[in-house]
């Protein structure tokens, strides 16, 4: 069995993402790992610094989990979540089964969950919608 040291949860602030954060926090507690709550803003990184600082504060307010790390990234949602996980030791990605993201939801092409499951190089836990 893998030793999960860093549990990365992608959120789009949907109900499904909130369930994924709950499950990620539970796994992190059981594994003695660090929970990372990540939100990806689609598009360019022109205002990345300011938005990341504001966004991290919003994540901490929305998901107050003791010991969690918060990150706001810019770009393609699935790719950035996988890139973030690849930078960690012993990663596990946790995603909700229904989050589609702004760009994907508007223009089609499958869900973020589908893309992460198909392309991740580490284990992925998919949390079903209630």
N, CA, C and O of each residue as an XYZ file, in Angstrom:
520
protein
N       0.848     -1.187      0.000
C       0.000      0.000      0.000
C       0.883      1.238      0.000
O       1.940      1.269      0.631
N       0.435      2.239     -0.710
C       1.175      3.497     -0.789
C       1.120      4.249      0.535
O       0.178      4.100      1.313
N       2.127      5.043      0.770
C       2.152      5.898      1.942
C       1.833      7.312      1.478
O       2.668      7.963      0.850
N       0.644      7.784      1.779
C       0.202      9.092      1.333
C       0.700     10.160      2.292
O       0.248     10.248      3.434
N       1.631     10.965      1.817
C       2.187     12.032      2.642
C       1.529     13.376      2.346
O       1.455     14.239      3.220
N       1.051     13.552      1.116
C       0.436     14.806      0.692
C      -0.851     14.495     -0.046
O      -0.841     13.877     -1.111
N      -1.960     14.932      0.537
C      -3.263     14.693     -0.049
C      -3.711     15.999     -0.691
O      -3.916     17.004     -0.011
N      -3.860     15.967     -2.017
C      -4.183     17.174     -2.784
C      -5.651     17.107     -3.199
O      -6.060     16.196     -3.919
N      -6.429     18.070     -2.743
C      -7.848     18.116     -3.080
C      -8.084     19.320     -3.979
O      -7.790     20.456     -3.605
N      -8.618     19.062     -5.166
C      -8.994     20.142     -6.069
C     -10.411     20.586     -5.762
O     -11.301     19.756     -5.573
N     -10.622     21.897     -5.712
C     -11.961     22.401     -5.436
C     -12.387     23.461     -6.445
O     -11.587     24.289     -6.880
N     -13.666     23.413     -6.803
C     -14.283     24.469     -7.601
C     -15.401     25.129     -6.791
O     -16.236     25.849     -7.339
N     -15.406     24.872     -5.471
C     -16.364     25.409     -4.507
C     -17.768     24.822     -4.659
O     -18.724     25.363     -4.105
N     -17.901     23.726     -5.400
C     -19.198     23.074     -5.544
C     -19.462     22.176     -4.336
O     -18.580     21.954     -3.507
N     -20.687     21.666     -4.253
C     -21.031     20.738     -3.175
C     -20.171     19.467     -3.263
O     -19.721     18.941     -2.245
N     -19.953     18.987     -4.483
C     -19.122     17.803     -4.671
C     -17.687     18.032     -4.212
O     -17.058     17.137     -3.647
N     -17.178     19.227     -4.456
C     -15.821     19.561     -4.022
C     -15.748     19.626     -2.501
O     -14.741     19.230     -1.913
N     -16.800     20.120     -1.860
C     -16.818     20.170     -0.397
C     -16.748     18.757      0.178
O     -16.076     18.528      1.184
N     -17.436     17.814     -0.455
C     -17.363     16.407     -0.015
C     -15.953     15.866     -0.223
O     -15.448     15.104      0.602
N     -15.321     16.259     -1.323
C     -13.945     15.815     -1.580
C     -12.989     16.355     -0.519
O     -12.081     15.647     -0.085
N     -13.189     17.609     -0.099
C     -12.349     18.186      0.955
C     -12.535     17.401      2.252
O     -11.560     17.107      2.943
N     -13.774     17.063      2.585
C     -14.034     16.272      3.796
C     -13.302     14.932      3.742
O     -12.653     14.537      4.711
N     -13.406     14.239      2.619
C     -12.744     12.939      2.465
C     -11.227     13.090      2.490
O     -10.525     12.281      3.096
N     -10.728     14.130      1.830
C      -9.293     14.377      1.818
C      -8.761     14.641      3.221
O      -7.689     14.161      3.588
N      -9.516     15.404      3.997
C      -9.117     15.698      5.372
C      -9.095     14.415      6.205
O      -8.211     14.223      7.039
N     -10.062     13.555      5.974
C     -10.121     12.279      6.694
C      -8.919     11.398      6.349
O      -8.289     10.831      7.242
N      -8.599     11.284      5.059
C      -7.454     10.483      4.627
C      -6.156     11.067      5.187
O      -5.288     10.327      5.649
N      -6.027     12.382      5.146
C      -4.821     13.029      5.674
C      -4.652     12.721      7.156
O      -3.541     12.457      7.617
N      -5.745     12.755      7.892
C      -5.689     12.465      9.322
C      -5.267     11.014      9.556
O      -4.396     10.745     10.384
N      -5.884     10.078      8.824
C      -5.546      8.660      8.976
C      -4.093      8.375      8.598
O      -3.410      7.599      9.266
N      -3.629      9.006      7.526
C      -2.286      8.742      7.012
C      -1.214      9.570      7.708
O      -0.021      9.329      7.519
N      -1.628     10.533      8.502
C      -0.657     11.431      9.116
C      -0.001     12.329      8.084
O       1.135     12.770      8.258
N      -0.736     12.597      6.997
C      -0.211     13.416      5.903
C      -0.684     14.850      5.970
O      -1.416     15.243      6.878
N      -0.254     15.616      5.000
C      -0.626     17.025      4.901
C      -1.718     17.190      3.857
O      -1.606     16.672      2.746
N      -2.766     17.907      4.211
C      -3.859     18.197      3.286
C      -3.542     19.482      2.530
O      -3.216     20.503      3.136
N      -3.639     19.426      1.204
C      -3.458     20.594      0.343
C      -4.787     20.836     -0.357
O      -5.275     19.963     -1.076
N      -5.376     22.005     -0.157
C      -6.624     22.351     -0.830
C      -6.273     23.335     -1.932
O      -5.758     24.424     -1.675
N      -6.563     22.929     -3.178
C      -6.108     23.661     -4.352
C      -7.300     24.102     -5.195
O      -8.193     23.312     -5.501
N      -7.294     25.369     -5.559
C      -8.290     25.900     -6.492
C      -7.550     26.442     -7.707
O      -6.565     27.169     -7.574
N      -8.030     26.085     -8.887
C      -7.391     26.551    -10.114
C      -8.317     27.529    -10.816
O      -9.474     27.223    -11.105
N      -7.778     28.717    -11.084
C      -8.499     29.743    -11.830
C      -8.108     29.584    -13.303
O      -6.934     29.714    -13.649
N      -9.085     29.304    -14.166
C      -8.749     29.132    -15.583
C      -8.189     30.426    -16.178
O      -8.601     31.523    -15.800
N      -7.266     30.287    -17.094
C      -6.763     31.453    -17.810
C      -5.349     31.833    -17.452
O      -4.583     31.025    -16.928
N      -5.010     33.085    -17.746
C      -3.637     33.559    -17.646
C      -3.207     33.832    -16.220
O      -4.024     33.822    -15.299
N      -1.935     34.073    -16.049
C      -1.362     34.329    -14.733
C      -0.999     35.795    -14.546
O      -0.145     36.116    -13.719
N      -1.630     36.690    -15.297
C      -1.280     38.113    -15.252
C      -1.386     38.704    -13.849
O      -0.521     39.475    -13.434
N      -2.431     38.351    -13.123
C      -2.624     38.897    -11.779
C      -2.461     37.806    -10.728
O      -3.068     37.871     -9.659
N      -1.664     36.831    -11.026
C      -1.560     35.636    -10.195
C      -1.212     35.924     -8.748
O      -1.844     35.361     -7.854
N      -0.235     36.774     -8.479
C       0.201     37.023     -7.108
C      -0.901     37.535     -6.213
O      -1.143     36.990     -5.136
N      -1.575     38.588     -6.661
C      -2.645     39.191     -5.863
C      -3.823     38.243     -5.716
O      -4.348     38.070     -4.616
N      -4.241     37.627     -6.814
C      -5.370     36.711     -6.760
C      -5.056     35.496     -5.901
O      -5.933     35.000     -5.194
N      -3.827     35.012     -5.950
C      -3.441     33.844     -5.153
C      -3.531     34.154     -3.677
O      -4.003     33.324     -2.900
N      -3.086     35.339     -3.273
C      -3.144     35.725     -1.867
C      -4.592     35.845     -1.409
O      -4.955     35.317     -0.358
N      -5.416     36.531     -2.185
C      -6.829     36.673     -1.843
C      -7.528     35.327     -1.870
O      -8.317     35.009     -0.981
N      -7.234     34.540     -2.892
C      -7.876     33.240     -3.050
C      -7.519     32.275     -1.941
O      -8.376     31.517     -1.486
N      -6.275     32.286     -1.495
C      -5.861     31.402     -0.407
C      -6.619     31.732      0.872
O      -7.014     30.837      1.619
N      -6.818     33.020      1.116
C      -7.603     33.432      2.278
C      -9.038     32.953      2.176
O      -9.628     32.524      3.167
N      -9.606     33.027      0.969
C     -10.975     32.559      0.745
C     -11.059     31.044      0.967
O     -12.014     30.560      1.574
N     -10.073     30.304      0.481
C     -10.054     28.854      0.678
C     -10.011     28.514      2.171
O     -10.726     27.627      2.635
N      -9.167     29.227      2.911
C      -9.035     28.980      4.348
C     -10.345     29.278      5.082
O     -10.687     28.591      6.045
N     -11.079     30.302      4.632
C     -12.376     30.618      5.235
C     -13.409     29.549      4.886
O     -14.173     29.109      5.745
N     -13.424     29.141      3.631
C     -14.414     28.171      3.148
C     -14.162     26.774      3.724
O     -15.102     26.067      4.087
N     -12.896     26.386      3.802
C     -12.521     25.053      4.271
C     -11.516     25.166      5.422
O     -10.325     24.936      5.215
N     -11.971     25.514      6.627
C     -11.037     25.680      7.743
C     -10.597     24.326      8.318
O     -11.247     23.793      9.218
N      -9.521     23.786      7.810
C      -9.000     22.501      8.266
C      -7.639     22.747      8.913
O      -6.725     23.272      8.277
N      -7.514     22.366     10.174
C      -6.267     22.603     10.900
C      -5.093     21.918     10.192
O      -5.156     20.736      9.853
N      -4.029     22.684      9.980
C      -2.816     22.155      9.373
C      -2.840     22.088      7.856
O      -1.852     21.679      7.246
N      -3.947     22.482      7.230
C      -4.043     22.412      5.773
C      -3.215     23.507      5.119
O      -2.991     24.572      5.693
N      -2.768     23.215      3.907
C      -2.102     24.208      3.072
C      -3.067     24.559      1.952
O      -3.815     23.711      1.464
N      -3.037     25.827      1.555
C      -3.970     26.311      0.548
C      -3.202     26.898     -0.617
O      -2.208     27.601     -0.433
N      -3.678     26.600     -1.836
C      -3.013     27.134     -3.028
C      -4.052     27.513     -4.073
O      -5.011     26.779     -4.313
N      -3.845     28.672     -4.688
C      -4.645     29.095     -5.834
C      -3.695     29.156     -7.020
O      -2.685     29.860     -6.992
N      -4.035     28.409     -8.057
C      -3.191     28.313     -9.249
C      -3.956     28.838    -10.448
O      -5.172     29.018    -10.389
N      -3.241     29.083    -11.536
C      -3.865     29.566    -12.767
C      -3.526     28.626    -13.910
O      -2.431     28.067    -13.967
N      -4.479     28.456    -14.822
C      -4.247     27.621    -16.000
C      -5.369     26.630    -16.198
O      -6.500     26.860    -15.768
N      -5.051     25.516    -16.855
C      -6.017     24.451    -17.103
C      -6.188     23.649    -15.821
O      -5.205     23.174    -15.252
N      -7.412     23.497    -15.367
C      -7.675     22.933    -14.048
C      -7.020     21.568    -13.827
O      -6.236     21.405    -12.892
N      -7.332     20.595    -14.672
C      -6.810     19.239    -14.469
C      -5.284     19.214    -14.531
O      -4.639     18.575    -13.701
N      -4.715     19.899    -15.499
C      -3.258     19.901    -15.669
C      -2.562     20.526    -14.465
O      -1.540     20.015    -14.006
N      -3.100     21.614    -13.958
C      -2.456     22.291    -12.824
C      -2.557     21.463    -11.537
O      -1.621     21.444    -10.739
N      -3.684     20.780    -11.335
C      -3.816     19.910    -10.165
C      -2.786     18.785    -10.245
O      -2.141     18.462     -9.247
N      -2.632     18.191    -11.422
C      -1.658     17.109    -11.590
C      -0.229     17.621    -11.457
O       0.615     16.935    -10.881
N       0.059     18.811    -11.976
C       1.393     19.408    -11.823
C       1.710     19.637    -10.345
O       2.812     19.342     -9.883
N       0.730     20.166     -9.614
C       0.919     20.428     -8.191
C       1.215     19.121     -7.454
O       2.118     19.060     -6.620
N       0.449     18.082     -7.767
C       0.663     16.779     -7.124
C       2.036     16.225     -7.442
O       2.678     15.632     -6.575
N       2.499     16.409     -8.678
C       3.799     15.883     -9.092
C       4.949     16.527     -8.320
O       6.031     15.947     -8.224
N       4.723     17.717     -7.770
C       5.753     18.414     -6.993
C       5.824     17.909     -5.549
O       6.733     18.289     -4.811
N       4.887     17.065     -5.142
C       4.805     16.600     -3.754
C       5.387     15.187     -3.622
O       5.489     14.451     -4.604
N       5.760     14.830     -2.409
C       6.222     13.475     -2.097
C       5.023     12.662     -1.629
O       4.254     13.120     -0.784
N       4.861     11.462     -2.173
C       3.769     10.583     -1.752
C       2.399     11.178     -1.947
O       1.602     11.204     -1.009
N       2.093     11.669     -3.167
C       0.810     12.346     -3.355
C      -0.384     11.406     -3.571
O      -0.249     10.293     -4.080
N      -1.529     11.891     -3.171
C      -2.827     11.304     -3.495
C      -3.703     12.481     -3.905
O      -3.824     13.452     -3.158
N      -4.309     12.405     -5.077
C      -5.231     13.451     -5.522
C      -6.645     13.017     -5.168
O      -7.024     11.868     -5.393
N      -7.425     13.942     -4.612
C      -8.824     13.689     -4.285
C      -9.668     14.689     -5.062
O      -9.449     15.897     -4.973
N     -10.635     14.180     -5.826
C     -11.511     15.049     -6.610
C     -12.955     14.582     -6.472
O     -13.226     13.400     -6.263
N     -13.873     15.535     -6.593
C     -15.289     15.209     -6.636
C     -15.649     14.706     -8.025
O     -15.025     15.099     -9.011
N     -16.636     13.853     -8.106
C     -16.984     13.243     -9.390
C     -17.735     14.160    -10.335
O     -17.856     13.842    -11.518
N     -18.246     15.291     -9.856
C     -19.087     16.132    -10.710
C     -18.541     17.502    -11.046
O     -19.124     18.177    -11.896
N     -17.477     17.950    -10.445
C     -16.957     19.287    -10.750
C     -16.476     19.351    -12.187
O     -15.706     18.496    -12.625
N     -16.928     20.365    -12.927
C     -16.525     20.478    -14.325
C     -15.678     21.692    -14.600
O     -15.064     21.766    -15.664
N     -15.612     22.644    -13.701
C     -14.819     23.841    -13.944
C     -15.516     24.764    -14.926
O     -16.389     24.336    -15.681
N     -15.134     26.017    -14.915
C     -15.771     27.033    -15.735
C     -15.580     26.791    -17.223
O     -16.558     26.722    -17.967
N     -14.340     26.661    -17.665
C     -14.061     26.517    -19.090
C     -14.578     25.183    -19.607
O     -15.233     25.142    -20.648
N     -14.300     24.098    -18.906
C     -14.740     22.783    -19.338
C     -16.255     22.722    -19.394
O     -16.824     22.174    -20.338
N     -16.911     23.283    -18.385
C     -18.368     23.254    -18.339
C     -19.003     24.032    -19.475
O     -20.053     23.633    -19.978
N     -18.395     25.129    -19.891
C     -18.952     25.944    -20.959
C     -18.703     25.355    -22.340
O     -19.559     25.444    -23.220
N     -17.538     24.756    -22.533
C     -17.152     24.329    -23.872
C     -17.063     22.820    -24.057
O     -16.667     22.358    -25.127
N     -17.419     22.051    -23.050
C     -17.412     20.596    -23.182
C     -16.025     20.008    -23.080
O     -15.066     20.707    -22.752
N     -15.917     18.726    -23.361
C     -14.619     18.083    -23.357
C     -14.380     17.196    -22.148
O     -13.243     16.789    -21.907
N     -15.418     16.885    -21.380
C     -15.245     16.009    -20.234
C     -14.969     16.773    -18.961
O     -14.611     17.951    -18.984
N     -15.141     16.085    -17.855
C     -14.957     16.732    -16.565
C     -13.490     16.756    -16.157
O     -12.660     16.030    -16.703
N     -13.200     17.601    -15.192
C     -11.861     17.666    -14.620
C     -11.527     16.311    -14.003
O     -10.410     15.814    -14.143
N     -12.499     15.723    -13.323
C     -12.310     14.412    -12.712
C     -11.871     13.393    -13.758
O     -10.902     12.665    -13.545
N     -12.572     13.336    -14.876
C     -12.223     12.388    -15.943
C     -10.787     12.588    -16.406
O     -10.047     11.623    -16.595
N     -10.403     13.827    -16.586
C      -9.056     14.131    -17.087
C      -7.984     13.777    -16.063
O      -6.924     13.266    -16.427
N      -8.250     14.045    -14.787
C      -7.277     13.706    -13.745
C      -7.137     12.190    -13.640
O      -6.018     11.679    -13.591
N      -8.243     11.469    -13.606
C      -8.196     10.008    -13.498
C      -7.444      9.401    -14.683
O      -6.658      8.470    -14.511
N      -7.685      9.922    -15.873
C      -7.055      9.365    -17.076
C      -5.565      9.681    -17.191
O      -4.825      8.930    -17.827
N      -5.115     10.779    -16.587
C      -3.748     11.241    -16.842
C      -2.824     11.350    -15.632
O      -1.624     11.564    -15.805
N      -3.334     11.214    -14.438
C      -2.499     11.381    -13.247
C      -1.460     10.267    -13.147
O      -1.706      9.127    -13.542
N      -0.304     10.622    -12.614
C       0.761      9.637    -12.424
C       0.826      9.157    -10.978
O       1.758      8.449    -10.595
N      -0.160      9.541    -10.181
C      -0.248      9.096     -8.790
C      -1.681      8.601     -8.548
O      -2.552      8.803     -9.394
N      -1.928      7.964     -7.417
C      -3.291      7.504     -7.128
C      -4.283      8.667     -7.053
O      -3.939      9.783     -6.665
N      -5.528      8.364     -7.440
C      -6.600      9.359     -7.418
C      -7.801      8.748     -6.692
O      -8.212      7.625     -6.986
N      -8.345      9.489     -5.762
C      -9.564      9.092     -5.059
C     -10.700      9.955     -5.591
O     -10.643     11.181     -5.504
N     -11.735      9.319     -6.142
C     -12.882     10.045     -6.675
C     -14.016      9.921     -5.654
O     -14.410      8.819     -5.270
N     -14.529     11.076     -5.226
C     -15.601     11.114     -4.228
C     -16.914     11.327     -4.971
O     -17.086     12.339     -5.651
N     -17.847     10.375     -4.845
C     -19.112     10.513     -5.566
C     -19.979     11.627     -5.003
O     -19.868     12.001     -3.835
N     -20.835     12.142     -5.857
C     -21.801     13.149     -5.440
C     -22.820     12.479     -4.529
O     -23.175     11.319     -4.739
N     -23.287     13.196     -3.528
C     -24.245     12.624     -2.563
C     -25.559     12.286     -3.213
O     -26.471     11.799     -2.545
